[in-house]
Amino acid sequence: MFPRHTVSGVLYTLVESARNTLNVDPVVFLNSGLVVVGLITSLRSAGNVLYTYAEKTCLSTVHVRAEDPLYDDIVRWMNDHAFQRRNFLSVLAQTTNRSDNDKALIRAPLAHPNSDRLVSYREVEDNSFLELKPFRGSRLFRFKRTWMLFSHAASSPESVPQVDTNPPLKLQCLSLSLAPIKNFLDEVRAYSRKVSVSSITVYRTKPNSRDHIRWSSAASRPSRDISTVILDKQKKQTILRDINEYLHPHTRQWYANHGIPYRRGYLFSGPPGTGKTSLASAIAGVFGLDIYVLSLLDPTMTESQFSRMFSEVPTRCVVLLEDVDAAGLSRGDLGSSEDFSQPGSATGTLANTSVSLSGLLNAIDGVSSQEGRILIMTTNSPQRLDRALIRPGRVDIHIRFELPSQEELRDLFLSLYSDMSQDAGFSLKEQETETARLNELAVQFAGCLPERQYSLAEVQGFLLQYKRQPEEACDNVKSWVEEMEYEK
């Protein structure tokens, strides 16, 4: 430490030097600076006092938690409307990959897909989107003649990579009624439905930094056309008609009038690769529903957390419980009046998980189970499931998926090559000729494959080797069958 008299001497020397050089007394500037700082501090304190008073008297306030789906809808609306028209000095840089990028990539000067010339994709222009998004502070914006304050008390950039980084947000407006904010939230939800009408969102459970399990958006993908799902037409129409009737508002009222819980369950069973999950995804797209995926094999989820997540799904959604037989059933000491001729029991536990069968049954149709949802369970081995799990009321329709027939093999072939004539820019007459040729090739292709022996996934994997060469696929399918037989 310097002696006090030394520090004073240095300060005195600096002041004298500034006075002699600038011909101005620096003490005046120091005093003026102190006055400005004091004035700013006073104004800030007064502003905080006025803001606190206004919150209690004339400010309408709405808080939105990070785990609520409305949170993402509000952030999307703000990014697309309020934030784009203003410049901010403090932003979060985020790289976004969209399906439009692939279309832009196709327009790049690349060799034809069938060409043998290899391309280094570092030389291709990067078409990813770089977005700069505000991530902290408050934003004042106007919505239908009403000024609103959007407060997003986000964390610092260093915390962005953490698991749970979404802070709660707050909406405020100068009003004695919540009606302006309610109108804004209605607009936000309508906008969200509009931009997501051709896509579905897949939600999965995710723990945050405090090991608290919550639903989190895992992916958003284009809706799958039901025609791309290769399945017996009668089975497909059966489930589509049933879900369409179930989702009708009159049906919900009918359930209420008769005191029946408003739930519907389906079991998709069959060998792997036959399209069970694909049908669930297509159903969600047809009826404009999101998918909430739960797994019995999640080692981080307790039974109470599983039940809570099941009860927190929205009233209209698809709950997908995949491979319910994969965990297996532990019989243990059953001691129940149920008929236990089937493997497991309602008191057994699922192997490799802490969720018991009774806990699973309670989550499906217990007191806290959400109404209005569609439950789809998939299994490769329906005979392994306890009868209590698949009884009517829990499973209303059982769709059995089989290895493809000749007709389904033809449908698969046509679904992969039917757009070739459109992409080639053929005239209407040329398209008709090409369609007839593809139908002949489809019959030839299906005739080379034994019926009910290979899964759709296996056959599709072969066809993907000839994405634009249907003739080559037909020429090589026999050798592929021989190779598959040899491997088996």
N, C-alpha and C positions, 0 to 999 in steps of 0.2 A: 504494500500500500504506500502511496505517496503521502508525505506530510501535508497537513492541511494548508500550511502557508505556501507550499510549493504549488498546489493546485490553484489556489487563489491568485498566485503570481502569474501562472500561465494564462488563466482566464482574463486577468487584467491586461496582459500583453496582447492577447488576441483582440480584445475590445479596442484597445488603443490603436492597433494596427488597422483594424477595419475603419475606425473613425478617421485616421489620417489618410488612408487610401481612398475611401469612398466619399469622404466629406459628409458622412451621415452618421448619426448616432445609432448604433445597432440595438441599443436598449429599447428604442422606440419600436423596432420591428419585433423584438422579443415580447414586449408588452402587448402589442397588437395581436401577435399569434396566440398568446394566452387568452386574450379576450375572445378571439374567434373560437378557440377550442372550448372555452367555457360556454359560449353562446350555443354551439352545436350540441354540447352535452345537455344543456338546459332544454333545448328544443326537443332533443330525443327523449328526455325524461318526461317532458310535458306530453309528447306524442304518445308515449307508452301509457301514461295515465288516462289520456283521452280515449285511446283505443280500448283499454280495459273497461272504462265506463261505458263506451259504445257497445261493447260485447254484451254487457249486462242489460242494456236498455233498448237499443234500436238496431242491432246487427243480428240477422238470421244466420245461423251456423250449422253446417252439416259436416260430420266427420265420416270418412270412408276408410275402413281397414284394408290393409294390403292383401289379405287373403280373400276378400270379397271380389267376385268377378266384375263388379261395377268399377273397381279400381282401374283395371286394365282398359275398360271402356272409356273412362274419363281421360286417362293419359293419352289414349289414341286420339280422342277428339281434340284435346289441347294441342297435340303435336301437329295435327292436320289442319287446324283452324287458327288457334291463337298464337302459337309459337312461330309459325312460318312467316308471319307478317312483321316480326320484330327481330332485331339483332341483339344478341346477348354476349357478354364478355366471358361468362363462366358457363361452359357447356360440357357435355359428355360426348366424346366421339365413339360412334358405334358402327361397326361394319354389318350390313344387312345383306343376306343372300335371298333372292327371290326367284320365282320360276321364270320371271321375265328375263333374267340374266341368261338363261339357257337359250332363249329365243335370240337374244342379241349375239350370243356366241355362235349360233348356227349361221348368222348373217356375216360372220367374220370370214376372211379369205382363206378357207381351209380346203384341203383336198376332199374329194368325194369320200363318203364313209366306206365305200367298197375298195378304195384305192389302197395300194400297199405302201404308199409313202407315209412314213411316220412323221408326226408333228410334235415339236416341243411346245407344250402349252404355256411355257413361260414367255414365249414370243407372241402369244395371242393377247389381245387387249383385255385387261381386267375389267369386267362389266359389273362388279359388285358395287353396291351403293354405300357411300359413307355418309352417315347421318350425324348431325350435331344437335344434341338435345339438351335443353336446360335440365339441370338435375338438383338444383337447390334454390331456396329463397321463395319469394312470393311474386305473383304475376297478376296485374290488374287488367281485366279484359271486359269487353262489352258484349252482352247477349240480349238481343231484343230490347234495346233501350235501357237495360239495367246493367250497371257496373257491378262486376263480381271480382272477388279476390280469391285467387287460387294459391294456396300455401302448400308447399311440398318441402317439408323439412328433411331433405335427404341427407345421407351421410357423405363423408368426404370421398374423393376419388379412390383413395387407398382401400376403401372397404368394398368397392365394386365387385371384386372377384369372390367375395364371401357368398355363402349359400343364401342367406336371407338378407337382401339389401333393399327391399321395398319398404319404405317408411309409410306411415299413414298420411293421408292428405286431408285438406280442409277447404271447404267452399263457404264463402261469406258474401252477403250483400246487404245493403242498407235498406231494410224492410222490416216491418213488424209482422210479416207473414212469411212462411216457408214456401209460398206458392212460386215465386220466381226461381228458386233453386230447384223445386220439384219440376217445373217446366224444363229447366236446363237438363236435368237428369233424364227426363223423358226423351228429349232430343238426342242426348248421348246414346241412350239405348237404341233408339231408332236408327241412328247412324251406324252403330255397331252391327245391327242386324243387316243393314244395307250392304256394308262392305264385306260381310261374311256370309252372304246368301249363297255363294257358290263354293263355300269351303266349310270344313268341319274342324273343330278344335279337339285335340286329344289331351285329356288331363290325366296326370299320374300323381301318386302321393310322393311327397318329398319332405325330408326333415330339414328344419332350419338350424341355425347355429345353436339353439337351445334344445335340439332333439325333439322339437314339437312338430308332429306330422301334420301337413296341410296339403290341400289340393293345389297343384301347380300346372300351368299350361306347358305341355311337353312339345307339342307340334301343332301346326295349322297346315292342313293339306287340302287340295281341291277335292270336291265331292266326287266319289266314284260312281260312275253310271252303273245302274243295276244290270244293264245288258252285258257288262263285262264279267259278271259273275256267272261261271259255268255251273249250272245246276238244273236238275229236272224242272221243267217249266211249271208243272202242277205244284210241286213243292214250293217253288218261288212265289207263285201266285197265292198259295195258301197263306204263307206268312205275311205277305204284303197286304192282303185283304184284312187279315186279322189285326195287324198293327194299325192300319188305316181306320178301322172301325173302333179300335180301342182309344185312339187319340182324339176322336171326335168329342166335342164338348157335351153333346147329349149323352154319350156313353158314361162320362164321369158322373153326370146327374143321376143316371140310371143306377150306377153302383151305389151312390149315396142314398137313393130312395130305398134300396133293398138291403142296406146295411152291410155291403160287401166292401172290403178294402180295395181301393182303386190301384191295383198292381197287376202286372203281366209278366210272366216269365217264360223263357224259351231255352231249350237245351239243343245245342248243335253237337252231334256226335259223329265220329267217323275217323278214318285213318288220317295221319298227318298229310298236309299238302292237298287236301280236297276242297279247300275254300271256305272253311268255317269262319275264320276271322275276316276274310274278304267280304263275306255276306253281311257280317255285322257292320263293317265300315260302310258298305253300300246302303244298308238300311238307314244308317244315320244320315247319309247324304240325301236320300230320297225324301225323308221327313224333316230335314233341317234340324237335326239334333246333334249335340256334342256327345263325345264318348268319354266316359270316366272308367279308367282301367284299374282294377284291383287284382292283387296277386296274393294267393295264400302262402307263397313261398318267400315272401319278403321277410328276411330275418330280423329286420329292425322294427317290425310292427307287432305290437301286443294285441291281445284280443279286444281290449277296451278301445284301443286306437282304431282297430279294424271296424268295430261297430260304430264308432263315432264318425269315421270317414264315410261309411255306408249311409249314415243318416244325414250327412251334410250335402249329398248330391242334390242338384236342382229337381224341381218337380217334373220337368220334361227333359229327359236325357236317356242315353243308352249306358247302362252299367255293364261293362264287359268283365266277366270273371273267367279268365282263360285257364284251361287245363286243370279243372277242379279235381281230376283224378291223379294229377302228377304228384301231389304231396303224399298220397297214400293215406290209409286209415290205420290207426293203432287201436286194436280191440280192447286190450287191457281188461280190467274187471268191469264188465258191463253192468250187470245188476239192474236191468230195466225191463219193463213189461213189453217193450217193443219186440217184434220178430226179428231176430238177429241172424237169420239164415244168410243174409247178405253180409259182405265184409264190413266191419266197423259198426258203430252204433251212434245214437244221438249223444251218448256220454263219452264217446271216444275222442281222441285228439288227433289232429292231422300231423303226420310225421314231418320233421324238419321245420315246424312252425309252432308258434304258441297259440294258434287259433284252434279251439276245439270245434267239433262238429255241432254241438249245441250252440256255441257262440256264432257259428256261421248261420245256422237256422234262425237264430234270434235276430241276426242282422238283416236277413232276407225279409222276414215278415213279422218282426217283433213290434212292440209298441212304438219305438222310436224310428222305425223304418219309414223312409220317405215314400209318399204316394205319388202316383203319376209317372214314375220312372219305368223304363223297360229293362228288365234283367235278361242278359244273354250269357249263359254258361256254355263253355266249350269243353269237350272231353274226347280223348281218343279211345277210351275204354268205358263205355256207359255201364257195363256189367259190374264194374268195380264200385259204383256209386251206391251209397246207402239209399234204401227206398224212401226214407224220411226226407231226403234232400230232393227227390224228383217226383214226389207225390203231387197230384193236382192241387192247384193253388200256389205252389212254388214253381212248378214247371207245367205250364198250360199246353204247350205244343212242343213235341219232340221232332226235330228235323234230322233225319239220318242221311249223312253224306256217304256216298259210295264212290269207289273208284270209277272213272268215267266210262260211259257206254260209247258206242260208235257215234251216236248222234252228238254227244257232248264233246267228243274228240273233234268232230267236224266243226262244231261251234267255236271251240278254242282256236282252231286253225284260222277260221274266218275272222275272228275278233282281232287277231294279230296282223292280218294282211288286208283287211277290208278298206283301209284308208289309203292304200297305195295309189289307186286310180285318182283320188282327189288330190293327193300331194303332187302327182305328175301333171296336173292341169289338163286332164283329158276332157274332151267334149262329152255331152250327155250320152251320145251313141257309143262312143269309145268306152265310157264307164260301164254301160250295160254289157258290152262285149267282155270287158275285163272282169266284171262280176260273174258272168257265166263261166269264164275260164277258172276263176278262183274256186267256184263251187265244184267244178270237176276235180281240181287239185285237192280240195278238202276231202272229197269222197275217196280219192286215191290214197291220200295220206292216212285217213282213218282206217282204211282197209288193210294197211300194212301193220297196224298195231293190234295186239290181242285185247279183246274187250275185258274190262274190269281187272286189269293187271297192273297198270302204272297209274300213279297219282297225277293230277293236273299239274302239280308243281314240277314233277319229273319231266313230263312232256313239254311243258312250257320252257323249262331249262334247255331242252334240246332245240326247240324252235328259236330261242333267243340267239343261237349261233348263226341263224340265217334270217336276220330281222327283215331284210329286203330281198330275199331270194327264196320265194315259195317253191320254185321248181327244184332248187338244190335240196331243200328240206325234204321234199318227196323222194328224191333220188337217194338220200342218205339215211332215211328212217329205218330201212331194213337192217343195215349194218349196225345202227344204234341199238335196235332191238336185240340183235345177236350178241352185241357187247354187254348189254344189260343182263341177258340170260347167262352169259359166261360169268359175270361178276356175282350173280346170285348163287 
